[in-house]
Amino acid sequence: MLRYLMAFGLLEATKLDMEAADQVRQASLKPLAPPFPYRSIEAKAIQRLRKAFPSDERLQQFAALLGR
């Protein structure tokens, strides 16, 4: 989850889209395991990243866990 939050921060506060993409890629290589997103900022991050990286399957899985 920390990599996703870092990627979210990079997209929102900087122009480092490639670094954000790398953080998402690295996070998606890990197995689906806790901590799962449950805080509002985590849900917001998953939604924003899902829009930025629509082909990422892990973000789709997390969005499904959030019911979105």
Phi, psi and omega in degrees: 000328180298321178295322178294319177295322177295316179298319178300313178298320179296320179289322185280326190248350184223182175252025184267061182298324180293322177293321177298316178299321179294320178296319178295316180299314181295320178295322183288344177282342180280154177294152177290109184205162177301154008278135177270155181291127175220341177280155182298323179294325178292319177296318178297318179297315180298316180297316181294316180293324179297324176290322182285328184229070186294341182271358182282115184293324181295320177296325176295320178296316179295321177298321177296320177298326179280351181079030182237000000 
